[in-house]
């Protein structure tokens, strides 16, 4: 856009580095949004942080590899990286079996946006950060399109299990149940809701509890070690889920089947994912595999479901009834807009709404690497993910990437081949040519 000249050199390099991520940090066209974009960078990064961050990998790497990449002594590099982890602009993930850590540059989402508002008190000026993020995310479509413009999304909706009919309940898979995801987690943490905390500093927060966002597994380990939240037991996490459902919140999770990093409890007024649907008309979350069905005989047209729907997918329509002067109201469900959360079924006093499995369930990537590959392909960033601007990722990573790549649809594999003119991808495509032709 030609405005990068307004940034210091180290921040220009940082911006280019952030753009290499599957979800980048695009410069907006709107002037006020651009000021917010610039302010976010200057709040989070010192000039020294920005210079180092511009040379960090966007996928997890050991400190020895980062030292070789940056030309820094590991003994000098580690405290610098640890200090950046404390601010949430770098993440370190520790292997629970070996105790060895890998580091990566935090993306905007899920990353430094959330982490910047997960603590009530730290060195980050919360009100200024909230104002900057609000100007950036609401004043221009650039970031919303970057985050939600692809077919593969960051988050997925989880259905309210209580709203599923008894005939459908046995069909629900464990990874589709919030309760099962929690019970399967090796470690759990709870933090302040980034979206609601941001809205609080803008004077626009709702009355829903603030400490309600759950981190899981390696995500929880990072949050606990770096004091972005507190560790909790499974029982407390299940209580949080139950309280969130009673408050008619949507449960959204990491858009993977295996080892998700987070579950959020979201409201339609504050949540950035749901606001993408309501304000930008973009698909903010991957819908669940379920959708509401109306029992016409039980429905009294009270409109509780329409008023509670967090994405305004239910409208009340008038229906003529024989021998009655007044029309009756019945819910009309926009199934293309519906995210299958089950909030509508939860508020219906007459149990006239039940969640049933969709005829065609939205696809959910099996693991994080597959989701990353899909997002990178859709956004034209596969080369950054695989080769990181010339820095080889190593045979183990490439083998895992190859396995995930071969699970993609044929069209995605062909697109990957076009994006990365390399023997690695071409060999992967050629190996399974019979599936494409």
C-alpha positions in Angstrom: 0.0 0.0 0.0 3.0 2.3 0.1 2.6 3.4 3.7 5.3 1.2 5.2 7.7 4.2 4.9 6.0 5.6 8.0 7.4 2.8 10.0 11.0 2.6 11.3 13.2 0.1 9.4 13.0 -2.6 12.0 9.2 -2.4 12.1 9.0 -2.7 8.4 11.0 -5.9 8.6 8.8 -7.1 11.4 5.7 -6.4 9.4 7.1 -8.5 6.5 7.9 -11.3 8.9 4.4 -11.3 10.4 3.0 -11.4 6.9 4.8 -14.7 6.3 2.4 -16.3 8.9 -0.7 -18.2 7.8 -2.6 -15.4 9.3 -0.7 -12.2 8.7 -1.0 -8.6 10.0 -1.9 -6.7 6.8 -1.7 -2.9 6.6 -5.2 -1.4 6.2 -6.2 1.3 3.8 -8.3 3.3 6.2 -6.2 6.0 7.9 -7.6 5.6 11.4 -7.3 1.8 11.1 -3.7 2.3 9.9 -2.9 4.3 13.0 -4.3 1.5 15.2 -2.2 -1.0 13.2 1.0 1.0 13.7 0.1 1.6 17.4 -0.2 -2.1 18.1 3.3 -2.8 16.8 4.8 0.1 18.8 2.9 -0.9 22.1 4.1 -4.5 21.9 7.6 -4.3 20.5 10.6 -2.2 21.3 12.9 -1.4 18.4 15.2 -4.1 19.7 12.3 -6.6 20.0 11.2 -5.8 16.5 14.6 -6.3 15.0 15.0 -9.7 16.6 11.4 -10.7 15.9 11.9 -9.9 12.2 14.5 -12.8 12.0 12.5 -15.4 14.0 10.9 -18.4 12.4 7.1 -18.6 12.1 7.0 -22.3 13.0 8.4 -23.9 16.3 12.3 -24.1 16.2 14.9 -25.0 18.7 17.1 -22.3 20.1 20.2 -23.7 18.4 18.5 -23.3 15.0 17.4 -19.7 15.9 20.9 -18.9 17.0 22.3 -20.1 13.7 19.7 -18.1 11.9 20.3 -14.9 13.8 24.0 -15.2 14.4 23.5 -14.8 18.1 25.1 -16.8 21.0 22.4 -19.0 22.5 23.4 -17.8 26.0 22.6 -14.3 24.9 19.6 -15.2 22.8 17.6 -17.2 25.4 17.0 -14.4 27.9 15.9 -12.2 25.1 13.4 -14.7 23.8 12.2 -15.4 27.4 11.5 -11.7 27.9 9.6 -11.6 24.7 7.6 -14.7 25.8 6.6 -12.8 28.9 5.0 -10.2 26.7 3.3 -12.8 24.5 5.1 -11.7 21.2 7.1 -14.9 21.2 5.8 -18.4 22.3 7.8 -21.2 23.7 6.4 -24.7 23.7 8.0 -27.3 25.9 7.9 -31.0 25.0 6.4 -32.7 28.1 8.5 -35.9 27.5 11.9 -34.4 26.8 11.6 -31.0 28.5 13.1 -29.3 25.5 11.6 -26.0 24.3 11.0 -24.7 20.8 10.3 -21.0 20.1 8.2 -19.3 17.4 7.1 -15.7 16.6 3.6 -15.2 17.9 1.1 -14.6 15.1 -1.6 -12.0 15.6 -4.3 -14.7 16.1 -4.2 -17.0 18.0 -1.3 -15.1 19.5 -0.4 -11.6 20.6 -3.9 -10.2 20.2 -5.3 -12.6 22.8 -2.2 -12.6 25.0 -2.0 -8.9 25.2 -5.4 -8.7 27.1 -5.3 -12.0 29.0 -3.8 -10.4 32.1 -5.4 -7.7 34.1 -2.2 -6.0 35.0 1.2 -5.9 33.3 3.4 -3.5 31.4 1.0 -3.3 28.3 -1.2 -0.2 28.5 -4.6 -2.0 28.3 -6.8 1.0 27.3 -4.4 2.2 24.6 -4.1 -1.4 23.3 -7.9 -1.9 23.3 -8.3 1.4 21.3 -5.6 0.5 18.8 -7.1 -3.0 18.2 -10.6 -1.7 17.9 -9.5 0.9 15.3 -7.6 -1.7 13.4 -10.1 -4.6 13.4 -13.3 -2.5 13.0 -12.2 0.4 10.9 -11.1 -1.6 7.9 -11.9 -5.1 6.4 -8.2 -5.9 5.7 -7.6 -8.0 8.9 -11.1 -9.6 8.8 -10.5 -10.8 5.3 -7.0 -12.1 6.2 -8.3 -14.0 9.2 -11.7 -15.2 7.9 -11.4 -14.9 4.1 -10.2 -18.5 3.5 -12.1 -21.8 3.5 -10.1 -23.1 6.5 -10.8 -21.1 9.7 -9.0 -20.8 13.1 -11.9 -21.9 15.2 -14.9 -24.2 15.1 -18.2 -24.1 16.9 -19.1 -26.8 19.4 -22.7 -27.9 19.8 -24.5 -27.7 23.1 -24.8 -31.3 24.0 -28.0 -30.7 26.1 -29.8 -29.5 22.9 -29.2 -32.7 21.0 -32.1 -35.1 20.6 -31.8 -38.5 22.4 -31.9 -40.3 19.0 -28.9 -38.2 17.7 -26.8 -38.1 20.9 -25.1 -41.5 20.4 -23.8 -40.2 17.0 -21.8 -37.3 18.6 -18.0 -38.0 18.4 -15.7 -37.2 21.3 -13.9 -34.4 19.5 -17.3 -32.8 18.8 -18.1 -32.6 22.6 -16.7 -29.8 24.7 -16.9 -32.0 27.8 -14.9 -34.8 26.1 -12.3 -32.3 24.8 -11.9 -31.0 28.4 -11.7 -34.5 29.9 -9.1 -35.5 27.3 -6.8 -32.5 27.9 -3.5 -33.2 29.7 -3.4 -29.7 31.2 -5.9 -26.9 31.5 -5.7 -23.2 32.2 -8.2 -20.4 32.5 -7.6 -16.8 31.5 -9.5 -13.5 31.0 -11.5 -13.3 27.8 -9.4 -11.2 25.4 -12.5 -9.9 23.5 -14.5 -9.0 26.6 -11.5 -7.5 28.3 -10.9 -5.3 25.3 -14.5 -4.2 25.2 -14.4 -3.4 28.9 -11.6 -0.9 28.3 -13.8 0.6 25.5 -16.8 0.9 27.8 -18.7 -1.7 25.7 -18.4 -4.9 27.6 -21.4 -7.1 28.4 -22.1 -8.6 31.9 -20.8 -12.1 31.1 -18.0 -13.3 33.4 -14.5 -12.3 32.3 -12.3 -15.2 33.5 -13.8 -17.8 31.1 -11.3 -18.7 28.3 -9.7 -22.1 28.5 -6.3 -23.1 27.2 -5.5 -26.8 26.7 -2.5 -29.1 26.4 0.7 -27.3 25.2 -1.3 -24.0 25.0 -2.2 -24.3 28.7 1.4 -25.1 29.6 2.6 -21.9 27.9 -0.2 -19.8 29.5 0.6 -21.2 33.0 4.4 -20.9 32.8 4.2 -17.3 31.4 1.4 -16.3 33.8 -1.2 -15.4 31.3 -3.7 -17.5 33.3 -3.9 -20.0 36.1 -3.9 -23.8 36.1 -7.2 -25.5 36.9 -8.4 -29.0 37.3 -10.9 -30.8 35.0 -13.8 -30.3 37.4 -13.4 -26.5 37.4 -13.2 -26.4 33.6 -16.4 -28.4 33.3 -18.1 -26.0 35.7 -17.0 -23.1 33.5 -18.4 -24.9 30.5 -21.7 -25.4 32.3 -21.9 -21.8 33.5 -21.2 -20.6 30.0 -24.0 -22.6 28.5 -26.4 -21.3 31.2 -25.3 -17.8 30.1 -26.2 -18.8 26.5 -22.6 -18.4 25.3 -21.2 -20.2 22.2 -18.3 -22.6 22.8 -15.7 -22.4 20.1 -12.6 -24.5 19.9 -9.3 -24.8 18.0 -10.4 -26.0 14.5 -8.7 -29.4 14.8 -9.9 -32.9 15.9 -6.8 -33.9 17.8 -5.1 -32.0 20.7 -6.8 -28.6 20.4 -5.1 -25.7 22.2 -8.1 -23.8 23.3 -11.9 -23.5 24.0 -13.5 -20.1 24.2 -16.9 -19.2 25.6 -18.2 -16.5 23.3 -20.9 -13.9 23.2 -22.3 -12.3 20.0 -21.6 -8.8 21.2 -17.9 -9.0 22.2 -16.4 -12.0 20.4 -14.3 -11.1 17.3 -15.1 -14.4 15.6 -18.9 -13.9 15.9 -18.7 -10.2 15.1 -17.0 -11.1 11.8 -20.3 -12.9 10.9 -22.5 -10.1 12.2 -20.5 -7.1 11.0 -18.4 -8.2 8.1 -20.7 -11.0 6.8 -17.7 -13.3 6.8 -17.6 -16.9 8.1 -16.1 -16.3 11.6 -16.1 -20.0 12.7 -16.3 -23.4 11.2 -19.9 -24.6 11.9 -20.5 -27.6 14.0 -21.9 -30.8 12.4 -25.3 -30.0 13.8 -28.2 -27.7 13.0 -31.5 -26.8 14.8 -34.8 -28.4 13.7 -38.2 -27.0 14.8 -41.0 -29.1 16.2 -43.8 -27.0 14.7 -46.5 -28.4 17.0 -44.5 -27.5 20.2 -43.4 -24.0 19.1 -45.4 -21.1 20.3 -43.6 -18.4 18.4 -42.2 -16.7 21.5 -39.0 -15.6 19.6 -36.6 -16.5 22.4 -34.5 -18.4 19.9 -34.3 -15.5 17.5 -33.3 -13.1 20.2 -30.7 -15.4 21.6 -29.0 -16.4 18.4 -25.5 -15.0 18.5 -25.2 -14.7 14.7 -28.7 -13.6 13.9 -29.4 -16.7 11.9 -33.0 -17.0 13.1 -35.8 -14.7 12.1 -39.5 -14.9 13.0 -41.8 -15.1 10.1 -45.6 -14.7 10.1 -47.8 -17.7 9.2 -51.5 -17.6 8.4 -53.6 -20.0 10.5 -57.2 -21.0 9.6 -59.9 -19.5 11.8 -57.6 -17.1 13.6 -57.4 -13.3 13.0 -53.8 -13.0 14.0 -50.9 -14.6 12.3 -48.7 -17.0 14.2 -44.9 -16.6 14.3 -42.5 -19.4 13.6 -38.7 -19.3 13.5 -37.0 -19.4 10.0 -33.4 -20.6 10.2 -30.8 -19.4 7.7 -28.9 -22.7 7.5 -26.0 -21.1 5.6 -25.5 -18.6 8.4 -26.2 -20.9 11.3 -23.0 -22.1 13.1 -24.7 -25.0 14.9 -23.9 -23.9 18.4 -27.3 -24.9 19.9 -27.9 -21.7 21.9 -31.3 -21.5 20.3 -32.2 -25.0 21.6 -30.9 -24.1 25.0 -33.2 -21.1 25.5 -36.4 -22.8 24.2 -38.7 -23.4 27.1 -40.9 -25.8 25.2 -38.0 -27.9 23.8 -39.4 -27.1 20.3 -35.8 -26.9 18.9 -33.5 -29.9 18.7 -30.0 -30.2 17.2 -29.6 -32.9 14.5 -26.6 -33.8 12.4 -26.3 -31.9 9.1 -26.6 -33.8 5.9 -23.1 -32.6 5.0 -20.8 -31.9 7.9 -18.1 -29.1 7.6 -14.6 -30.5 7.3 -12.4 -30.3 10.4 -8.6 -30.8 10.0 -7.3 -33.7 12.0 -4.3 -31.9 13.5 -2.7 -28.4 13.7 -0.2 -29.1 10.9 -2.9 -30.0 8.5 -4.9 -26.9 9.3 -1.8 -24.8 8.9 -1.1 -26.3 5.5 -4.6 -25.7 4.4 -4.6 -22.1 5.6 -1.2 -21.5 4.0 -2.3 -22.9 0.6 -5.5 -20.8 0.6 -3.6 -17.6 1.5 -0.7 -18.2 -0.9 1.8 -18.7 1.9 2.8 -22.3 1.6 6.4 -21.5 0.7 6.8 -19.6 4.0 5.5 -22.5 6.0 7.6 -25.2 4.3 10.9 -23.4 3.7 10.6 -20.2 5.8 12.3 -17.9 3.2 15.1 -20.3 2.5 15.7 -21.6 6.0 15.3 -25.4 5.6 12.9 -26.9 8.0 14.6 -30.3 8.4 13.6 -33.8 7.2 11.3 -34.6 10.2 9.1 -31.5 9.7 9.0 -32.0 5.9 8.0 -35.7 6.4 5.1 -34.6 8.7 4.2 -31.9 6.2 4.2 -34.4 3.3 1.9 -36.7 5.2 -0.5 -33.9 5.9 -0.2 -32.6 2.4 -1.2 -36.0 1.0 -4.4 -35.9 3.0 -5.5 -32.7 1.3 -8.0 -32.7 -1.6 -6.5 -33.1 -5.1 -7.2 -29.5 -6.0 -5.4 -28.2 -2.9 -2.4 -30.4 -3.7 -2.3 -29.0 -7.3 -2.5 -25.5 -5.9 0.3 -26.3 -3.5 2.5 -27.5 -6.4 1.8 -24.2 -8.2 2.7 -22.2 -5.1 6.0 -24.0 -4.4 8.0 -24.8 -7.4 10.1 -27.4 -5.7 10.9 -31.1 -6.1 9.5 -31.7 -2.7 5.9 -30.7 -3.6 6.1 -31.9 -7.2 7.2 -35.4 -6.0 4.3 -35.4 -3.5 1.8 -34.7 -6.2 3.3 -37.1 -8.7 3.3 -39.9 -6.1 -0.5 -39.7 -6.0 -1.2 -38.6 -9.5 -3.7 -41.4 -9.9 -5.9 -39.7 -7.3 -5.9 -36.5 -9.2 -6.4 -37.6 -12.8 
